[in-house]
Each structure stands twice: as structure tokens, then as C-alpha cells.
Amino acid sequence: MKIIGIIPVRYGSIRFPGKPLVKIKDKPMMQWVYEAASKSKFLDEVIVATDDKKIFNCAETFGAKVVMTPECNSGTDRLAFVVKKINCDIIVNIQGDEPLIKPKIIDAAIKPLIKNKSIQVATVATDFENGKGKANPNNVKVILNKNNFAIYFSRLPLPNSLKHIGLYVYKKNFLLKFAQMKQTPLELAEKLEQLRILENGYKIYVVKTKYKTIGVDTKSDLEKVKKWLSLGSKFSRHARATTLLPSLCSSLLKA
């Protein structure tokens, strides 16, 4: 079984143009993501996929395998373009704006598709730290059934919801099928592509984790990531870091 990770990266962003190239410490943000993904136990290969020459050139400078794609409407379309010509079984969509992503989380999301042949797609979610996080439309919410399959995703507050982490794992055949599906009403209303899967009657398995992340949607998010990495490194040489760092991340997420 061959499993590949793809980081779809675009330069344009309404809220934060050029964010994949923004430096965090001494590295562009997408390099943090690439290096974390490369430490996954399950991924046989990690690929950066982009339609932008600046991103292409940057990825090559830090040794990433990078594929140039045409302009695509979504990250899913970019993935589908890349994997059509690759012999693989499972594809992981790793967001390029998650510089704090951990390889253990990637592996945890992959496991259900390895163990259960009936699962076609999986994603990840974690608990909210507070009500402010639930109210933030930049934080996508997901509610689950008793078997940990998604019932609904929304940018609006949902009862008993978890914070969705935008990492997706697909069986290759399902990904190609998904990319051919027409956009659906709820998808368009919420601006959440994963709702197309649910509206077409398919299931999304959700892996629950205690891992906390700071996805970079705005410059304010970027400053939180920089602070987390800066303060975290001060404790990294001490044994007590294992207890201090989670609480630090928690305080940043509440900000």
C-alpha cells in the first residue's frame, strides 16, 4: 500500500496574500508543514502542489518535491490533478497554513483507512478551548454521531461541536470521484467543500485528538504561531516542557 501526502499551496489569499512564503523564524511557513509531514511514519512521499512559480521555486530551495498544476478551484482539484498520474492507494491533503502540524496527527488520521476498508475519507477534530473559539467563523465546527462520523460542518456555532482541523485522508478512487462531483447547496452556503461529500450521501470519519493547532488564516494567527514557537523553544531543553507547552498553547488559542 502506497500512501502519499500532498500539500496544495496557492499564493493568493483574500485575508492573507502570500502567506505560504511568510518567514517564521528562519523558514517559510510551508517549509514547516513540509518538514513535519516528512516525519510521518506512514507517508511514503510528500509533494508540494502549486500553480505559482514563486512557491514552486521556494519549495525547491528547501529540497521539496514540487509539482506545477494549472489554476484550480480548490485544493481538492489540485490533489486530483497530481494523483491521476501517480500509483498510490491513499492520499493525505495537508494544509500549507498549518505550521504547527505534527506527524503523529497525520498518522492518526491515516490509520482508520488502513484498518477499515469501508472508510473512504477521514479528518481530524479537537475540543474547543472556550466559547470565543466556537463563535469565530474562521474556526470550522463539526458535530459527530456516536460512531465518530461527521453529521455536519459549519462556520456557525453548533451544539456539542468540536474544532475541525483541516487535514483530510482519502482513498484514491474516492478522491477522484469527489473531484468530479458538482458543488452542492450547503457547500456553497457554508463555503465548506467537505459538505459536498455529506450531501452526496458519503461518510467522513473524524479522528478525535487532544492536539491543539493554530491554523494561519490572518496575520494575527501568524503572530500567535511565532509567539508559540519562540516561547516554546525556551523550555524545550527542560523536562518540564511537556507540562508547560500545552498550557502555553492553550493560552494562545484563547487569545
N, C-alpha and C positions, 0 to 999 in steps of 0.2 A: 504493500500500500504506500503510495507516494502522497505526501502532504506538503503543500507549498503555501507560503504566506505572501500576500500581495499588499503593498502599501500604496493605495491610489492617492496621488498628490496633485493638486492643482494650485496655480499661483493666485488666481482670482478668488477673492472672498469679500462679500459685501461688508461684513463687520470688521475684517482684518486682512486686507490685501497683502500678499507676500509672506504670510505667517510661516510657511514651511522653511523659509530661509532665514528667519529671525534667529540671531545667536542667543543661546542660553549657555552661560559661561563661555566656553571656547568652541562650541559646536552648534551648527544649525539645528533647529528643532527636529527636523525629520531624521537627522542622524541619531538622535537619542532614541527615537522609535525603532529605527533600523537595527541598532546595536542590541536593544533589548529583545527584539524579535529573533535575532540571530542566535540568542542563547536558549531558545525554546528546545526542549528535548524531542519534540515531535516533528518540527518543521525540517524538511529536507532541503528547502531552498527559500530564500526571501528575495522578493523582487519589488523594486520601486516602479510604479507605472504613472507616467505623466504625459501631458501634451505640451509642456512648457520647456523650452530649451534651457532656460536658466536653471530650472530644477534638475533637468537631465544632467547638465554639466556639473552641478553641485554634488549630485549623488555619485557621479563617477569619481570625484575628488576624494571621497571617503571610502571608496572601494566597493560600493553597492552595485549589484546587477540591476540595470535600469532598462526599461522598455519604453519606447516612444509610442504613444497612442494618438489616434485622431481626437478631436474635441468630442467629449462625451457629455450626455445629460446628467449622469450620475456616476458615483464610484462603482456601482454595480455594473453599469455598462462598460466601464473601464476594465474591471475584472474579467468580464465575459470576453472582451476583445483579446486579452492576454492569454487566457486559459484555453481558448479554442485550439491553439497550436501546441499545447503542452500536454504531455501524457501524465496525468495525475488523477487522484481519486477524491481528495478533499482540498478545499481552498479556504484560507483564512483571510478575511478582509480586516486589515489592521489600520486603524485611522492614523493619519500622519500628524494629527494635532493632539496626540496623547503621549507627551514626552515622559510621563511617569509610568507608562505601562510596564508590567512585569511579565517575564517569560512564564512564570507559574500560572498566571491568569490565562494566558494564551493556551497553555497546555490543558488547563481545567476545562476550557471551552471546547477543546478538540475531543476530549475523552468520550463524551456521550455519543458522538458519531462513530467512534471506533467500536464501542461496546454494544451499541444498539443500531442495527441495520435499518430500523424503521424511521429513525430520526434523520431528517434531511437538512435541517438548519438549526443552529444553536447560537445563543448570545449570552450576555452576562449582565447581572444586576447586583446592586448592593443597597444597604439601608441608607436612608437619608439621615443627615446629622441633626436637622432641625426643620421647622416649618418654613423658614425662609428659603431653604433649598427646594422644597416642594412647590413654592409659589413662583420660582424662577422659570420662565418659559424656555430658557436655554438648557435646562435640565429636563431630559425626557423621562417620563414616568411610565412604569409598566406594572400591570396587575396580573397575577398568576392564578391558575386553577390549582387544585390540590396535588396535581401531578407535575407541577412546575412548568407547565406550558403557558405561554402568554395568552391572556384573554384580550388585552388591548394596550396600546401605547398612546400616550398623549403628551402634549406640552402643557396642558392644563392640569391642575391638581386632581388627583384621583384618590379615592379611599383605599387604604391598605396597600399603597403603591410602594415600589422600590425605585431607586435611581438606576436608569438604564445606562450601561457602559457600551458605547458603540463599537463593539467587536463582534464580527459575525463569522461563523464557520458553516460552510456549505458542502454538500456532496456535489461533485462537478456537474452531473446531469441536471440536478435541481437548479444550480446557479444559471446554467444556460437557458433553462426553461423560464426561470424568474425574469431574466433579462428580456425575454420576448413577450412577457405579459403586458397588457395595456395598463396605464395608470388608472387607479380606482378613485371613487369619490372621497373616501375617508383619507386616503393618502394625500390627495390634493388639498383637502381641508386642513389637515394637520401638518402638511409638509413633512411627512414621515414615510419614507419609502417602504419600510418593513410592513406597514399596514396592507400593502398590496398582497403580501403573502397570506395574511389572515383573511382578507376579503375574497381571496380565491379558494378558500377552504383548506389551506395547508396549516401545519402547526409549526411553532417556533419554540424549541426547548430553551429554558432560561436557567443558566447556572448561577446559583446564588453564592456570593463571596463577601468576605469581610473587608476585602481590599478597597481602599479609598483612592479615588483618582481626581485629578484636576485637568479636565479637557480644556484646551485653549480655544475659546470662541472669541474672546476680546483681549485687548491689551491689559485689562485688569486681571484676567486669568493668567496671562503671561507673568505678571509681577508676582502673583501667588506662587507660581511654579518656581520662579527664580529664588524667592524667599525660602521656599521649602527645601530646595537643593542646597542653598547657601547655609541655612541653619542646620540642616541635616548633616552636612559634611563635618561640622564642628564636633558632632557627637559620634561620628562613625568609628572612631578608634577606641571608643569606650564600650564596655559590656552593657552598660545601662542604656545604650542607644535603642535597644529592642523595645524598651518601655517608653522612652521619651519621644521617639519619632512618630509613632502612631498618634499620640496625643497632640503633637505639633501639627500633623496633617489635619487632624480633626478641627483644631482651632482655625487653621487657614480656610478650610471648607466652610466654616461658619461665617467667615468674613464677607 
